[in-house]
């Protein structure tokens, strides 16, 4: 298989959800990335900021000035096209990719990239490259509350209040480490998986670690109904609580009555997609019951939210209620209740 063929194979989805959704881009190309910790086998207390329930980390690419990267289990590694060109990265065409909308955008890949966070450097990494300008614009036009409800800002965030989106640390990044996310402290810890030992009493959630991205089985319940089992992507790049894909909504007749929902058009790569915002009665994550989660019921006819093989995504408005450990090597997510 050629490098270009391999890229096409994996340029399939990148839900970044900035209104919650970009889709695409995990590249699988030659060269094995190497991790270099500044000390020992971990990098601790790496600070991040939260904007619209998205985690933004400062990342230096090829020793350049730090850029803002989203930490996203539901995406591949991505560098915004504007910065890739400014950094002089070699761009190899890889066709087009789709997102939440009906359209598509050009995507490239680049190899042998090094990047640094406090206490750790990764070398020989690969990234997809595409324009994130539209998604960044969407991110600064919306407001997402702690429960995951999205509204349009009266005026888009500008100047110092605006949040740049320079790239994404995604699936490839998470496979290199055990990643602990402490939302309350606004910091992450990165560990060498071989030496990591969890000491807490958190809820262990079995993960399906597929060729790209992670998934879990979970039952949902609508008011007055019986539990319905679903397959959900775990998406730390989604600012909302729960998204249900349109085939799953239609098949199980999940859409609440019109007086219990609010229409919302989400924007991202490929254009816009229609949803209805409402609530489920509950969702269960292992033995943890979460009542009345704010839920986006997709009405999409095309794009990633019309995927019939996936029930939906679980996002940061749910994950941030916990201290979360992502351990791909042991196929487990651990939720420590605060």
C-alpha positions as CSV (number, residue, x, y, z in Angstrom):
1,X,0.0,0.0,0.0
2,X,1.4,3.4,-0.9
3,X,1.6,6.3,1.5
4,X,-1.1,8.1,-0.4
5,X,-3.4,5.0,-0.3
6,X,-2.8,4.7,3.4
7,X,-3.7,8.3,3.9
8,X,-7.0,7.9,2.0
9,X,-7.8,4.9,4.2
10,X,-7.7,6.9,7.4
11,X,-8.8,10.4,6.3
12,X,-12.3,9.5,7.4
13,X,-13.4,11.3,10.5
14,X,-12.4,14.0,12.8
15,X,-15.1,15.0,15.1
16,X,-13.7,18.0,16.8
17,X,-16.9,19.6,17.6
18,X,-16.3,23.2,17.8
19,X,-19.8,23.6,17.4
20,X,-18.8,20.2,17.7
21,X,-17.9,19.0,14.5
22,X,-15.0,18.8,12.2
23,X,-14.5,15.4,10.9
24,X,-11.5,13.6,9.5
25,X,-8.0,13.0,9.5
26,X,-6.0,10.3,11.2
27,X,-3.0,9.6,8.9
28,X,-1.1,6.3,9.0
29,X,2.2,6.7,7.4
30,X,5.8,5.4,7.7
31,X,8.1,6.1,10.6
32,X,7.5,5.4,14.3
33,X,7.2,8.4,16.6
34,X,9.6,8.5,19.6
35,X,8.8,10.0,23.0
36,X,11.5,11.9,25.0
37,X,10.6,12.8,28.5
38,X,12.6,15.6,30.1
39,X,12.8,13.6,33.3
40,X,11.9,10.0,34.2
41,X,8.9,8.4,32.4
42,X,6.3,11.1,32.8
43,X,5.4,14.7,32.1
44,X,3.3,16.1,34.9
45,X,1.0,19.1,35.5
46,X,0.9,20.3,31.9
47,X,-1.5,23.3,32.0
48,X,-4.4,23.8,29.6
49,X,-7.2,26.3,29.1
50,X,-10.8,25.5,28.5
51,X,-12.8,27.3,25.9
52,X,-16.3,26.1,25.1
53,X,-15.5,22.9,26.9
54,X,-12.6,22.2,24.6
55,X,-9.1,21.6,26.0
56,X,-6.4,23.8,24.5
57,X,-2.7,23.1,25.0
58,X,0.3,25.1,24.1
59,X,2.4,23.1,21.6
60,X,5.7,24.0,20.0
61,X,6.1,22.5,16.5
62,X,9.7,22.1,15.3
63,X,10.9,24.4,18.1
64,X,8.8,27.3,16.8
65,X,6.7,29.6,19.0
66,X,3.9,27.7,20.8
67,X,0.5,27.3,19.1
68,X,-2.9,26.4,20.5
69,X,-3.8,22.7,19.9
70,X,-7.1,21.0,20.9
71,X,-6.7,17.7,22.8
72,X,-9.1,15.4,21.0
73,X,-9.7,11.6,21.2
74,X,-12.1,11.8,18.3
75,X,-9.7,13.2,15.7
76,X,-6.3,12.6,14.2
77,X,-3.3,14.8,14.6
78,X,-3.9,18.0,12.6
79,X,-2.0,21.2,11.8
80,X,-3.9,24.2,10.5
81,X,-2.8,24.7,6.8
82,X,-1.9,28.4,7.6
83,X,0.7,27.4,10.2
84,X,2.0,24.4,8.3
85,X,2.9,26.7,5.4
86,X,4.4,29.3,7.8
87,X,6.6,26.5,9.4
88,X,7.8,25.3,6.0
89,X,6.4,21.8,6.4
90,X,6.4,19.6,3.3
91,X,2.8,19.1,2.2
92,X,1.7,16.0,0.3
93,X,-1.7,16.1,-1.3
94,X,-4.1,13.5,0.1
95,X,-7.4,14.3,-1.7
96,X,-10.4,15.6,0.2
97,X,-12.2,15.0,3.5
98,X,-15.8,15.6,4.7
99,X,-17.2,16.9,8.0
100,X,-20.5,17.7,9.5
101,X,-21.8,19.4,6.3
102,X,-22.5,18.4,2.8
103,X,-19.3,19.6,1.3
104,X,-15.6,18.7,1.4
105,X,-12.2,20.3,1.8
106,X,-8.7,19.6,0.6
107,X,-6.4,17.7,2.9
108,X,-2.6,17.1,2.9
109,X,-0.2,15.1,5.1
110,X,3.2,15.9,6.5
111,X,5.8,13.7,8.2
112,X,8.8,13.8,10.5
113,X,7.4,16.6,12.6
114,X,8.6,17.1,16.2
115,X,6.6,18.9,18.8
116,X,7.0,19.8,22.4
117,X,4.8,20.2,25.5
118,X,6.2,21.0,28.9
119,X,8.3,18.0,30.0
120,X,8.1,16.0,26.8
121,X,9.1,16.0,23.1
122,X,7.7,13.8,20.4
123,X,9.7,13.3,17.2
124,X,9.0,11.7,13.8
125,X,5.3,12.3,14.2
126,X,2.9,12.7,11.3
127,X,0.0,15.1,10.9
128,X,-2.8,15.7,8.5
129,X,-2.9,19.3,7.3
130,X,-6.1,21.2,6.3
131,X,-7.6,24.6,6.8
132,X,-9.3,25.0,10.2
133,X,-10.3,28.6,9.6
134,X,-14.0,27.9,9.2
135,X,-14.0,25.8,12.4
136,X,-12.1,28.4,14.3
137,X,-14.7,31.0,13.2
138,X,-17.5,28.7,14.4
139,X,-15.8,28.2,17.7
140,X,-15.7,31.9,18.4
141,X,-19.4,32.5,17.4
142,X,-20.8,30.0,19.9
143,X,-21.0,29.6,23.6
144,X,-21.2,26.2,25.3
145,X,-22.1,26.0,29.0
146,X,-20.9,23.4,31.5
147,X,-23.9,21.1,30.7
148,X,-23.1,21.2,27.0
149,X,-25.9,23.5,25.8
150,X,-24.8,25.5,22.7
151,X,-26.1,29.0,21.9
152,X,-24.9,31.6,19.5
153,X,-23.0,34.6,20.9
154,X,-24.6,38.0,20.5
155,X,-21.2,39.0,19.0
156,X,-18.4,36.7,17.9
157,X,-15.4,36.6,20.3
158,X,-12.6,38.9,18.9
159,X,-9.2,40.1,19.7
160,X,-7.8,38.8,23.0
161,X,-11.1,37.1,23.8
162,X,-11.0,35.0,20.6
163,X,-9.5,31.5,20.8
164,X,-7.2,30.4,17.9
165,X,-7.3,26.9,16.7
166,X,-3.9,26.1,15.3
167,X,-4.1,22.3,15.4
168,X,-5.2,19.1,17.1
169,X,-3.4,16.5,19.2
170,X,-5.5,13.4,18.4
171,X,-5.6,9.7,18.2
172,X,-1.9,9.2,17.4
173,X,-1.0,11.3,20.4
174,X,-3.2,9.4,22.9
175,X,-1.7,6.0,21.8
176,X,1.8,7.2,22.9
177,X,0.8,7.7,26.6
178,X,-1.5,7.1,29.4
179,X,-3.2,10.5,29.6
180,X,-4.7,11.8,32.8
181,X,-7.0,14.8,32.4
182,X,-7.8,16.9,35.6
183,X,-10.5,19.3,34.4
184,X,-10.7,21.0,37.8
185,X,-7.0,21.7,38.0
186,X,-6.8,22.4,34.2
187,X,-3.8,20.2,33.8
188,X,-2.8,16.9,32.2
189,X,-0.3,14.2,33.1
190,X,1.4,12.0,30.5
191,X,2.9,8.7,31.4
192,X,4.9,5.9,29.7
193,X,2.2,3.2,29.4
194,X,4.6,0.4,30.4
195,X,5.4,1.9,33.8
196,X,2.0,3.3,34.6
197,X,0.0,2.0,37.6
198,X,-3.4,3.4,38.5
199,X,-3.8,3.8,42.3
200,X,-7.4,5.1,42.6
201,X,-10.9,3.8,43.0
202,X,-12.4,5.2,39.8
203,X,-15.0,3.6,37.6
204,X,-13.2,1.5,35.0
205,X,-14.9,1.6,31.6
206,X,-13.9,-1.0,29.0
207,X,-12.9,0.6,25.7
208,X,-13.1,-0.7,22.2
209,X,-9.8,0.6,20.9
210,X,-10.2,0.3,17.1
211,X,-7.7,1.0,14.3
212,X,-8.7,4.6,14.8
213,X,-10.4,6.1,17.9
214,X,-12.0,4.7,21.0
215,X,-15.6,3.6,21.7
216,X,-17.7,2.3,24.5
217,X,-21.1,0.5,24.9
218,X,-23.6,2.4,27.0
219,X,-27.4,2.2,27.5
220,X,-29.5,5.4,27.1
221,X,-33.1,5.9,28.3
222,X,-35.8,8.3,27.1
223,X,-38.5,9.4,29.4
224,X,-40.9,6.5,30.1
225,X,-38.9,4.1,27.9
226,X,-36.7,1.0,28.3
227,X,-32.9,1.3,28.1
228,X,-31.5,1.2,24.6
229,X,-27.9,0.0,24.1
230,X,-25.7,2.1,21.9
231,X,-22.1,2.3,20.6
232,X,-20.5,5.7,21.3
233,X,-17.3,7.3,20.3
234,X,-15.5,8.9,23.3
235,X,-14.8,12.4,22.0
236,X,-12.8,14.8,24.2
237,X,-12.9,17.2,21.3
238,X,-16.6,17.6,21.5
239,X,-17.7,20.5,23.8
240,X,-21.2,19.1,24.3
241,X,-22.4,16.2,26.4
242,X,-24.0,13.8,24.0
243,X,-24.7,13.7,20.3
244,X,-27.0,11.0,18.7
245,X,-26.5,10.2,15.1
246,X,-29.6,10.6,12.8
247,X,-30.0,6.9,11.9
248,X,-30.0,5.9,15.6
249,X,-32.5,8.7,16.4
250,X,-34.8,7.6,13.7
251,X,-34.6,3.9,14.2
252,X,-35.3,4.2,18.0
253,X,-37.8,7.2,17.7
254,X,-35.7,9.2,20.1
255,X,-36.5,12.7,19.0
256,X,-38.6,14.5,21.8
257,X,-41.7,16.5,20.9
258,X,-41.1,19.9,19.3
259,X,-42.0,21.7,22.5
260,X,-39.1,20.0,24.3
261,X,-36.4,20.7,21.7
262,X,-34.6,23.7,20.2
263,X,-33.3,23.6,16.6
264,X,-29.6,24.4,16.2
265,X,-27.5,24.5,13.0
266,X,-24.0,23.3,13.7
267,X,-21.1,24.4,11.5
268,X,-17.8,22.9,10.7
269,X,-15.9,21.4,7.8
270,X,-18.1,20.9,4.8
271,X,-20.8,23.4,5.8
272,X,-23.7,23.1,8.3
273,X,-25.9,20.4,9.7
274,X,-29.3,20.5,11.4
275,X,-29.9,19.2,14.9
276,X,-32.5,19.5,17.7
277,X,-31.2,20.1,21.2
278,X,-33.1,18.4,24.0
279,X,-32.6,15.9,26.8
280,X,-32.6,12.2,27.4
281,X,-33.8,10.7,30.7
282,X,-30.3,9.2,31.4
283,X,-27.2,7.6,30.1
284,X,-25.1,5.1,32.1
285,X,-21.3,4.9,32.0
286,X,-20.6,1.6,33.7
287,X,-22.2,1.9,37.1
288,X,-22.4,5.7,36.9
289,X,-25.9,7.1,36.1
290,X,-26.1,10.5,34.5
291,X,-29.6,12.0,34.5
292,X,-31.0,14.4,32.0
293,X,-27.9,15.0,29.8
294,X,-28.2,17.8,27.3
295,X,-28.4,15.9,24.0
296,X,-28.1,16.9,20.3
297,X,-30.4,14.8,18.1
298,X,-28.9,14.9,14.6
299,X,-31.2,15.4,11.6
300,X,-28.4,15.0,9.1
301,X,-28.9,13.2,5.8
302,X,-25.2,13.1,5.0
303,X,-21.9,13.6,6.7
304,X,-20.4,12.0,9.8
305,X,-23.6,12.5,11.9
306,X,-25.5,10.3,9.4
307,X,-23.2,7.3,10.1
308,X,-25.5,4.3,10.7
309,X,-22.7,2.3,12.3
310,X,-22.3,4.6,15.3
311,X,-25.0,5.6,17.8
312,X,-23.3,8.9,18.7
313,X,-20.6,10.6,20.7
314,X,-19.9,11.3,24.4
315,X,-18.2,14.7,24.8
316,X,-16.4,16.9,27.3
317,X,-19.5,18.2,29.0
318,X,-19.8,14.7,30.4
319,X,-16.1,13.9,30.7
320,X,-15.3,17.1,32.6
321,X,-17.5,15.9,35.5
322,X,-14.6,13.5,36.3
323,X,-10.9,13.2,36.5
324,X,-10.4,11.0,33.4
325,X,-7.6,8.5,32.6
326,X,-7.3,7.3,29.0
327,X,-5.2,4.1,28.9
328,X,-5.4,2.8,25.3
329,X,-2.7,0.1,26.1
330,X,-5.0,-1.5,28.6
331,X,-8.2,-0.7,26.8
332,X,-9.8,1.2,29.6
333,X,-11.1,4.7,30.5
334,X,-11.2,5.5,34.2
335,X,-13.6,8.0,35.6
336,X,-12.8,9.4,39.1
337,X,-15.8,11.2,40.5
338,X,-14.9,14.5,42.1
